[in-house]
Amino acid sequence: MTAVEEKPQGGRDEPMDAAGVDRASGPAGFARLVPPGLVFRWAAAATLGVLTVLLSLYALYTVRSILVLVLISLFIAVSLDPAVRWLVRRGMGRPVAVTLVVLVVLALFGVFIWSIVPPLVEQGGKLISNVPDYLRRLPEESRTFRELSDRYNLTNRLSAFVADLPTRIAGGALGFVQQFFGALLSTVTVLVLAIYFMADMPRMRRGLVRLFPHRRRPQVAEIANIVVDKVGAYMIGNLIISLFAGVSAFLCLAILKVPFALPLAIAVAITDLIPLIGATLGAALCVLVTFFTVDLWPAGVIVLIFFVVYQQLENYLIAPRVLRNTVDLSAVAVLLVALIGGSVLGVVGALMAIPIAAAVKVVVTPTIETMHQPPPPAEAVSEAEPSAGADNLGR
């Protein structure tokens, strides 16, 4: 018996060893089937693909600050688009409607700043200058604070911190000026981009719809309309709720003659925009200032009871009416998306995360409902199979 046998295959002879193994299937045979030049081209293409992905990720990371501004601008444009479309439906041209909405927003913002900045600076300066007197008077009025101060030397430490506060503020003045101009530049950039997005919103929506096949375009257009409506209604409703919170807090503090009622009410309105914990932060700030500036009883207790009652009214009466048909998310989903948005973009991310999550839910819900539809009845399937077989025979 010879060591090598020949096996006819496909009209040609292939060498076989004694064990019956085809030598062409080994490394040498693979080298004949796949030339080294082809392997090199594959490796070069894979390397170029990986480098392209890495460079794209690095480019996105480099311009991440610009992308954040673009995202915020687009979010503001989508939030204001319902007002623009309302004016367009009244017969106004879109450029004129965008200009009018922007002018109204800027006017409201200017009046708001003009009305609060002078008293805010004045009362805030008085608050900082009067903190040492409050700290010296507090041990005499509160036995609990006096015991804690004697044990941990709180009064001296807080007094030293407040006395050193102007020096620290002056030392960080240069950094504050730089941050202020940086924030101003970012604000102007966001405003300009938001104006362009609002003016070009119909074209952007048509371009988004054209990215999908023809049979999907009506569904995509309907989803885009629902998303824009929900985001805009949520943002406008959230601003209205914050206005309610600020006005009610100001009335309560003014009736109790709590100093610095205006800056505290503004702080309540701003913190109320923060999901989940914002209202609690504003209430805690007002209660602490009332405790330090007036007294614990009855003013401090009344302020605490007011915020507890108001939060119940806001959660179960004001918010459901204002945010009707806007955001339909469970409490757990709101908590998770707010935490994720806050960890990514801070307060702005927490504010944007909830309507974005609602928009994602609008997009995903039809697909999930289709997946959970019951299967067709067995009779329909059995009737369809013979007809299909007959069609195949006819063909």
Summary of the structure (lengths in Angstrom):
residues: 395
radius of gyration: 33.9
end to end distance: 56.6
largest distance: 114.5
contacts: 1031
relative contact order: 0.06
helix: 84%
strand: 3%
